[in-house]
Amino acid sequence: MAHYYITTPIYYVNDAPHVGHAYCTVNADALARWHRLVGDETKFLTGTDEHGQKVADAAALNGVSPQEWTDRTSARFREAWDALDISYDDFIRTTEPRHYETVQRFLTAVYENGHIYKDVYHGLYCVSCEDYYTLESSDEGRCPIHGRALTEMQEENWFFRLSAFAEPLLRYYEEHPDFVTPETKRNEALAFIRGGLRDISITRTSIAWGIPVPWDDRHVFYVWYDALINYLTAIGYGREDDQTSTWWPVSHHLVGKEILRFHCVWWPAMCMAAGLDPVHHVQVHGWLLVGGQKLSKTMAAEGGVKLSDISPVVLTDEFGVDPIRYYLLRETSLGNDGDFSHEGITARYNTDLANNLGNLVARVTTIVATKCAGVGPAPQPGSELASAARQAVGAAAAAWDRFAPHAALEATWGLITATNAYLEQRAPWKMSPGDELDAVMGDALEAIRLVSVLATPAIPHVCATIWSRIGLEGAPGDETFADSAQWGRYRGVHPIVKGEPLFPRITVSDD
């Protein structure tokens, strides 16, 4: 059995989750569900990043301790992921004892290997992204991401000798051409490395809210170095439950482009310094934009976007869980920026879900109920729909495997379109009961069964409902994909349930 380990970034607990966080998490969830479907032993990790100055500041602003604040805000992420039916196997919090142990063991290994030294940092710092900038890399003294004035800082720190890893990193990229995808993001990382790497500060003495440095108790680790190591914490690195050798060679990070440098330059260099191979693969995704702006607390304050209006919980209450999941997966190619809007959700809902999938299921189950005595007939082995199905199965599987959920769903909806066209051509609603009608309806039911299998990583609840309505027991993922993706698995003699509309249309006002 193959193994597959996928992670999201751990989300910072200085504010509540919004749909930008959901975009990454739903994509990772769908990919994890796909790999479970094909029979891989899968581990899916998400969680919250709970140290650093921003967290301490947010806690003070709200009149609570940092631990109380992180407990409260981390719970909001769990609530959001429950609302979106996120099937994570592990939810890590960086304030957990297991994380403290792994971080200290990992960075002690880097220290003992001679890659950490003490010096004084003097430069510009952005509290919002917890990152240092040179004057040249800033926007005339302002953070290039958040637009805020940078703070000048001077502090004794321990430094990681990143500069020593430029050549090893370039060599690794050359030997592993698929290490970072898409290629545009790989090229960005390479450009950053070729531009020259400077050693970077990894500790603080100015704050106490962090993991203590084991060889110098006056320092705590800088939040980014603590956070990156969470991916190893979850697989037991340096502890009695160590499963690094099983999961790390099959590890995949899904991250936003704003943290590309941390995951594609700093993190692989840190792993090399500790004597560990870098993560197997990093898939970088773009941003969801609202009115041309990246979703964030800062942009919300400056641009008038209310994060409460785009909370995952609010959106699922308004549109339903699977429609939101479908929109986030289908609307934007993973790797590109995309636009988020309520109008976009409504359009996808009414067109793809209500008109195409929902109407197909309603049409077929209604005809079977009225003309086939409510029992689903078997498909034809040589049906022309079988060819369309094989094409859809192959294209969807290849797309899921290459981190392209939008393309996998496009291929799946291609089978829905082919099935609707097949029915329009044959007009079974005009046929009398008999073998010809049974053949057509059996083909349509088999196509619907296959759609349920292909779409279940994206819209699991709806697919399970469809599975039940066409008379099948269990759920689409109960069989391995190799078996369930074959044409002809729908055996017939299954009682059909018409049911309520899967996707009642959303009325769009003319105003």
N, C-alpha and C positions, 0 to 999 in steps of 0.2 A: 504493500500500500504506500502510495506517495504521500508526502507531507507538504503542507502549505501553511505559511505563517504570514498573516497580513496585519498591519498596524495603521491606525490613524495617528496624527500628532496627538499629544495630550493637550487638552484645552486649558487655557489660563483662566483661573477662577476670580479674576478681578471684576467680572460682570457676568450677566446671564447668557445662556446659549441663544444663538439666532440661526437663521436659515443658512448663513455662510458656513457655520460649523456643521449643520445638518447635511450640506452638499457633500462634503468629504466623507462623513460618517455613513451616509446612505450608500454611496458608491462602494466603500470598503465592505459594508454589510452585504451588498448584492454580490460582490466578488467572492466573499467568504461562502455565501449560500451556493454560488455556482460550483465552487470547488468541493463542497460537501456533496452536491448533487452528482458530480462525476466520480465520487468515491474517495476523494483525498481526505486523509486525516488532517483536519483544519483547525488552526488556532487563530482567533481574531481578537486583537487587543485594542482597547481604547482606554480613556481615563482622563484625569485632570492633573494639571501642573500647578503646584500649590505653594511654591516658595518665591522669594524675590521681593524687591522694593514695591512693585505695583500692588502686590497682595497685601503687604503690610500697610501701605497707604490706604487701600480700599477698606481694610478692617478698621483702621483708626477713624476714617471718615464716617463709618457706620457705628462707631462706639463699641466695638467688640474686639476680642483678641484675634490674631491671625488664624489660630486653629478653629475658633468658632466660625469665623468668616468662611474658611475653606470647607468646613463641614456643611455649612448652609448652601454654599454655591455649588459644590460638587454634587450635592443631592439634586440640584436643578438640572444638571447635565444628565444624570440618571433618569430623571423624570422625562426629559425631552427624548432620550433614546428609547425609553419604554413606549412613549407615544408614537414613535416611528417604527416600532417593532424591530429594533436593532438587536441582532442575535450575537452579541459579543460573548466570547468565552471567558474573558478576564477584563475587569475594570480596575485599572491601577490608579492609586493616589500616591503622589510623591511624598506624602507625610507618613506613609506606612513604614513600619520597622524593616520589612523585607527590602524596601528600596534604599533605606539608609545603609543597610549592610552591603548591598550590591554596589552602590555608588562608591562607598569607601574602599571596597576591595578592588574595583576597577581602576579608580584613580590612584590608588596606592601602587598598583602594578605599573601604571604610566610613570609615576614618580620614581619608583625603584629602577625602572628601565632608563632613567636619566633624561626624561623629556619634560620635566617640570623644574623651574627655578624661581627664585624670589627676586623681585625688582620693584621699582616705584612706577605706578602708572600716572601719566599726566596727559589728559586729552578731553575730548568731547563725548558726552554720554546722553542717550535718550532713555528716559524712564519708561516711556510708553512701549518701546520694543525691547527694552533691557539690552541695549547693544551700544557699543562704542563706535565712533566715527572719527576719521581724520577730517581736517578742514576741507581737504580736496574731495573727499567722498560725501560731504554734507551738501546741503543746498544753501550755500552762503550762511553757514552756521545754524541751519534749521534741519531737522530730521527729514530725509528725502521721502520717507513713507508717511509720517504723521504730520509733517509740516510745522511741528512745534520747535521752539528755540531749544538748542542743545545746551546741556549743563556742563560747565568746565569742572573737571574733577582731578584731584591728585590724591593717591592712596597707595600704601604698600600692598602689593598683591603677589600671589604666586602665578607664574606664567606658564602656559603650554608652548613648547617649542614647535609651533606650527610651521615655521619657515623651513624646518628640516625635512618637511614632507612634500615639498612641491614636486620633486622628481619622482618619488614613489607614487604619488597620486596620478601624475601624468602617465606613468607607465601602467598603472592599474586601469586607467580609463582606456588606454590603447589596447590592453589585453582583454578587456571586458566591454565591448562596444555597446552592449545593452544594459550597462550598469545604471544609467540614468535615462529615462524616457519622459517625454518625447525628445527627439534629437535637438530641437531648438533649446531645450532646457539643459541638455547635456553640453551643448556648445557654450551656454552661459556659464556653467560651472567651470569648464575648461578655460574660458577667457579670464575668469576670476583667478584661477590658479596661475595662469601664464602672466597675469598682471603683477605677480609678486605677492608672496604670503608673508605677513608679519606675525610675530609671536603674539599670543592673545592672553589676556588676563582671565584666570579661572577662579579667583577667590575674592572675597570682600572682608574688610574689617569694619566697614561703616554700617553694616546691618547685622542683625542676629538671626533673622528668620531664614534659615537655610540649614543645610547638612554640614555638620562640623568637619573640618579638615583633620584627619586622624594624626598627622605628623606636626600640626601647628594649631593648637586649640584657640588661638586668637582669631582664626579665619573661618569663614563658612564658604562653601562652594558657590560660585556664581550660578544663577538659576539655570542658564542654558546647559551647562555641563551636567548638572544634576538631572535635568529633564531628558536629555538625549539618552541617558543610560537606562531609562525606563524600559526600553525595548529588550534589554538584557535582564532586567529585574524579573520580568514576567516569565522568563524561561529559566530562572534559577541561577544565573551566572554567579559563581563564587560562593554558592550556598550548598547545603546538603541535597537539595532537590534540583541540582543542576542538570538541565536538559539542553544546554547550549549546542552540543554536538548534533542533536536531533533537529532542532528548529532553526538555528542561525543560518545554515547553508541554504535554506528555502525561505528566507525572510524577504518581505516586500514592504517598504514604507510608502504610504500614500500621503503626500504632503502638498500644501499650497506653495505657490511660487515665491511668496514673500519669505519663506524659510528655506529656500533652496540652498543658500550658502552654508547654513548650519548643517543640513543633512547630506549635502553632496561634497563638501570640502572639509569642514571641521570634524564631523562625525567619523567619516572613514579614516581620517588622519589619526584621530583618537584611538580608534580600534587598532590600527597598525601599531601605534605606540604602546598599546597594552599587550601586543602579541597576538591579536585576534584578526581574522579576516574581516573586511568591511561587510556591511549588510549586502545581501545578494542583489537587490534591485531597489531603486527609488523611482516611483512614478510621481511626477510633478503635475498638479492640476492648476488650472487658472482660477480666477475669482468670479464670484457672482456679483454683478454690478446692479445697483439700483440708481437709476438716473445718471449713469456713468460713473458712480462712486462705488468703491469697495465697501462692503459691509463691515463696520467696526463701531465701537463705542465712540471713538473720536469723530469719525465721519458722521455718525448719527447726530452728535451734538452740533456739528458745524453745518450739516446739510439738511437737517430737518427730518431725516429718516428716523422713525420710531422703531427701535429694536423690538419693543413689545408687540408691534403689529406684524413682525415677521418672525415671531417665536415659533419653533416647531410645534409646540402644544396648541397655540392659537390656530395655526394653519391646518393642522390635522382635525381640529374641531370644526373648522369651516368647510374643508374639502374632503375629509376622510384620509385615512392613513395611506392606502395604496395609491390614490391619485397624486398625493404629494411625492411619494417615493418615485412614481413613474415620471413625473415632471422633472425632478432633479436628475434622474438618470438619462432621460430621453432628450431633453431640450438642448443640452450642451455637451459637446465632445470633451471628454476628459483630457485636459491639457490646454484647452482654450478658455478665454474669458467668456462669460455668458451673461445675459441680461435676465434679471429676476423681476417678475411682476405678477400681480393678481390676474391681470388680463391674460398673460401667457399661460398661467395655470388653467384658467377657464377655457381657453382655446384648446389646449391639449385634452382637457377633460371631455369637452363636448365632441371634439373631432375623433381623437384616437380611441378614447375609452367608451363614450356613450354611442356614437354613431357607428364605429367600426366593430370593436370587440363586443360591446353590450348588445348591439342589434343583431350581430351574428348569432350569439348564444340564444337570444330571445326567439329569433326567427326559426332556428333549427329545433329547439325544444318544443316550440309551439306546433310545428308541423308534425313532429314525431308523436306528440301527445294526441293530436287530432286525427292523424291519418295512419299511424303505425301502432295503434292501440297502446300508446305510451311506452313502448319498448324499443330501445335503440337497436337498429339493424347493424350487422357487421359491414366493414368496408370491403371494397374490391381490391384484390391484390394488384391488379394492373391499372388502377385508376390514374388519370392524368394528374390528379391532386397529389399522388404519391411522389411524382417528380418534383413538384413545387415544395413538398414537405422535406424531401431530402436536401434540396437546395437551401431551404431555410435553416434546417438543423445544422448543416455544415457551416453556413455563414455565421449563424449565431454562436456556435461553439468556438469558432476561430476568433470571433470578436471578443467574447468573454475572456478567452485565453490571452488576448493582447491588450487587456485593460481598456476595452472600448464598449462599455455597456450601452451607449447610445446606438452603436452600430448593431449590437446584438438584438436590441429591441426593434430597430428598423427592419432587420431580417425577419424577426418574428411577426411583425405587423405585415410584412410582405406575404406571409402565409395567410393571414386574415384576409388581406385584399384578394388573393388568389381564390380563397374559398368563397368569398362573397361573389366574385365574378363567375365562378363555377355554378353557383346557385342561380344567379341571374340568367345565365345561359340556358339552364335546364328547367327553370321555373317549376320546382316541385310542388308549389302551392296550387298549380293547375293540374297536377297528375292525380290519377286515381290510385288507391292503394294497390300494391302489387310489387313484383320483383324490381321493376325499373325504379320506382320510388324508393324502395328499400336500399337499392344500390347507391343512389344519390345521397340519401340521408346517412347511410353508414359511412360514406366517404367524408361527409361534412363533420360528423361526430368524431371521426378519427383525427381530422385536421384540428378540431377544437381541443381534443385530448393532447395533441402535440404542442399546440399553442400554450396550454396550461403548463406543460413541462418546461418549455423554453422560457416562459415569462415568470416562472415561480421565484427565481432569485430577486426579481424586481417587485412583483406584486403578489406576495405569498398568500394573503388572505383571500383575494379575489380568485386566484387560481385554485385554491382549495375548495371554494364555493362552486366554481364551474365543474371541478372534478366530481363533486357530489351530485350536481344537477344532471350530469350525463350518466349517472348511475354507477359510478366507480367508488370503491371503498378506499379508505385511507386518504393519502394526499399525493400530489405529483412527485414529491421527492422520496417516496418510500422505496422505489426501485432505483437502481443505479441508472445513470443516464444512458449507458451503453445498451441497456435493455429497453428502457422506456422510450427512447428516441427512434425505435424501429417502427416503420409503417406496418399496420396490421395488428397492433396489440389490443385494439378495441374489439372485443370478441362478440359483441352483440348480446342480445337477451338481457340487457341492463334496463331497469325501469328509469324513465326520464322524469325529472321534476322541472316544471316551468318556472316557478318562483317569481319574485318581484324583480323589477328592472335592476340590473347590476349597477348601473350608473344613471340615475335620473338626471335628465339634462338640466344644466344650470341656465336659468333665464338671464339673458344679458339685456340690461336696460339701454334704451336709445339715448339716455341723457349723458 
